[in-house]
Every structure is written in structure tokens, then in C-alpha cells.
Amino acid sequence: LAHTTRQVAQGWETRLRIGFNSLLPAECLFPAIREFYELGVPVDVQ
């Protein structure tokens, strides 16, 4: 709970849920997701 509270206080959501359709292959999202993880923010990407 304390961890979640700190994340929200810093302006970060605890979870990021990404939806996409079949018009683009899922592989198109991977570079952006990788860059997001490189920020070091402990957000659960689904």
C-alpha cells in the first residue's frame, strides 16, 4: 500500500493497460513499451 501511495503521489498510475486491434501487429508496440520500462518506473504494463 505504501508503494502504491508513493507512485500515485509522484503522478504515476500503478497499472497501464494497453489495448490494440489487429490492424497493426503487436510487435509495433514493443519498442515503446521497452522505452517505458527503461524509465525505471514500477508500473505494471498489461
MDTraj code that builds the backbone (N, CA, C; nanometers):
import mdtraj as md
import numpy as np

residues = "LEU ALA HIS THR THR ARG GLN VAL ALA GLN GLY TRP GLU THR ARG LEU ARG ILE GLY PHE ASN SER LEU LEU PRO ALA GLU CYS LEU PHE PRO ALA ILE ARG GLU PHE TYR GLU LEU GLY VAL PRO VAL ASP VAL GLN".split()
xyz = np.array([
    [0.0831, -0.1201, 0.0000],
    [0.0000, 0.0000, 0.0000],
    [0.0868, 0.1255, 0.0000],
    [0.1930, 0.1231, 0.0789],
    [0.2816, 0.2399, 0.0843],
    [0.3460, 0.2653, -0.0515],
    [0.3852, 0.1574, -0.1191],
    [0.4464, 0.1698, -0.2516],
    [0.3481, 0.2320, -0.3502],
    [0.2260, 0.1845, -0.3492],
    [0.1223, 0.2370, -0.4384],
    [0.0956, 0.3833, -0.4086],
    [0.0915, 0.4180, -0.2821],
    [0.0670, 0.5566, -0.2422],
    [0.1770, 0.6477, -0.2944],
    [0.3026, 0.6041, -0.2851],
    [0.4147, 0.6845, -0.3354],
    [0.4047, 0.7031, -0.4866],
    [0.3702, 0.5975, -0.5586],
    [0.3582, 0.6077, -0.7045],
    [0.2516, 0.7088, -0.7429],
    [0.1377, 0.7002, -0.6803],
    [0.0280, 0.7921, -0.7118],
    [0.0671, 0.9343, -0.6741],
    [0.1359, 0.9512, -0.5613],
    [0.1794, 1.0837, -0.5181],
    [0.2782, 1.1450, -0.6171],
    [0.3563, 1.0621, -0.6841],
    [0.4527, 1.1100, -0.7829],
    [0.3883, 1.1298, -0.9199],
    [0.2612, 1.1016, -0.9321],
    [0.1903, 1.1230, -1.0575],
    [0.1842, 1.0021, -1.1489],
    [0.2250, 0.8855, -1.0994],
    [0.2226, 0.7639, -1.1808],
    [0.1069, 0.6750, -1.1396],
    [0.0394, 0.6200, -1.2372],
    [-0.0603, 0.5169, -1.2103],
    [0.0138, 0.3882, -1.1766],
    [-0.0515, 0.2967, -1.1078],
    [0.0130, 0.1707, -1.0731],
    [0.0029, 0.0683, -1.1851],
    [-0.0866, 0.0921, -1.2807],
    [-0.1076, -0.0046, -1.3891],
    [-0.1362, 0.0704, -1.5192],
    [-0.0786, 0.0204, -1.6263],
    [-0.1053, 0.0727, -1.7598],
    [-0.1542, -0.0431, -1.8449],
    [-0.2775, -0.0351, -1.8871],
    [-0.3363, -0.1418, -1.9679],
    [-0.3469, -0.0917, -2.1120],
    [-0.2864, -0.1653, -2.2041],
    [-0.2826, -0.1255, -2.3448],
    [-0.3752, -0.2166, -2.4247],
    [-0.4614, -0.1543, -2.5015],
    [-0.5482, -0.2303, -2.5911],
    [-0.5111, -0.1975, -2.7351],
    [-0.5204, -0.2949, -2.8216],
    [-0.4913, -0.2715, -2.9623],
    [-0.5777, -0.3640, -3.0460],
    [-0.5884, -0.3312, -3.1731],
    [-0.6660, -0.4173, -3.2621],
    [-0.5727, -0.4836, -3.3629],
    [-0.6275, -0.5591, -3.4508],
    [-0.5463, -0.6383, -3.5435],
    [-0.4991, -0.5596, -3.6663],
    [-0.5278, -0.4304, -3.6719],
    [-0.4813, -0.3517, -3.7860],
    [-0.3294, -0.3380, -3.7866],
    [-0.2707, -0.3348, -3.6686],
    [-0.1256, -0.3273, -3.6555],
    [-0.0766, -0.4491, -3.5790],
    [0.0371, -0.5029, -3.6152],
    [0.0909, -0.6160, -3.5387],
    [0.1361, -0.5702, -3.3995],
    [0.1226, -0.6574, -3.3028],
    [0.1601, -0.6256, -3.1649],
    [0.3064, -0.5845, -3.1546],
    [0.3903, -0.6338, -3.2447],
    [0.5326, -0.6013, -3.2418],
    [0.5582, -0.4513, -3.2561],
    [0.4626, -0.3784, -3.3111],
    [0.4775, -0.2332, -3.3239],
    [0.4817, -0.1648, -3.1875],
    [0.4201, -0.2269, -3.0878],
    [0.4160, -0.1684, -2.9540],
    [0.5427, -0.1939, -2.8736],
    [0.6163, -0.2983, -2.9068],
    [0.7288, -0.3406, -2.8236],
    [0.8360, -0.2335, -2.8035],
    [0.8771, -0.1586, -2.9055],
    [0.9782, -0.0547, -2.8812],
    [0.9317, 0.0514, -2.7808],
    [0.8069, 0.0932, -2.7914],
    [0.7546, 0.1939, -2.6988],
    [0.7465, 0.1392, -2.5569],
    [0.7043, 0.0143, -2.5428],
    [0.6962, -0.0474, -2.4104],
    [0.8357, -0.0621, -2.3513],
    [0.9327, -0.1000, -2.4321],
    [1.0714, -0.1143, -2.3860],
    [1.1244, 0.0207, -2.3364],
    [1.0994, 0.1273, -2.4122],
    [1.1429, 0.2610, -2.3708],
    [1.0766, 0.3024, -2.2401],
    [0.9499, 0.2675, -2.2237],
    [0.8797, 0.2998, -2.0996],
    [0.9448, 0.2290, -1.9814],
    [0.9749, 0.0999, -1.9966],
    [1.0403, 0.0243, -1.8897],
    [1.1770, 0.0823, -1.8564],
    [1.2469, 0.1369, -1.9559],
    [1.3784, 0.1956, -1.9324],
    [1.3717, 0.3193, -1.8436],
    [1.2540, 0.3793, -1.8306],
    [1.2377, 0.4925, -1.7392],
    [1.2532, 0.4501, -1.5938],
    [1.2352, 0.3222, -1.5676],
    [1.2520, 0.2708, -1.4323],
    [1.1339, 0.2948, -1.3403],
    [1.0199, 0.3263, -1.3968],
    [0.9000, 0.3489, -1.3161],
    [0.8320, 0.2146, -1.2932],
    [0.8088, 0.1779, -1.1682],
    [0.7480, 0.0473, -1.1401],
    [0.5977, 0.0446, -1.1671],
    [0.5611, 0.0474, -1.2934],
    [0.4218, 0.0430, -1.3360],
    [0.3988, -0.0914, -1.4035],
    [0.2895, -0.1556, -1.3690],
    [0.2537, -0.2839, -1.4281],
    [0.1908, -0.2590, -1.5646],
    [0.2610, -0.2985, -1.6715],
    [0.2093, -0.2823, -1.8072],
    [0.1417, -0.4120, -1.8478],
    [0.0161, -0.4012, -1.8875],
    [-0.0606, -0.5195, -1.9280],
    [-0.1075, -0.5029, -2.0700],
])
top = md.Topology()
chain = top.add_chain()
for i, resn in enumerate(residues, 1):
    res = top.add_residue(resn, chain, resSeq=i)
    for name in ("N", "CA", "C"):
        top.add_atom(name, md.element.get_by_symbol(name[0]), res)
traj = md.Trajectory(xyz[None], top)
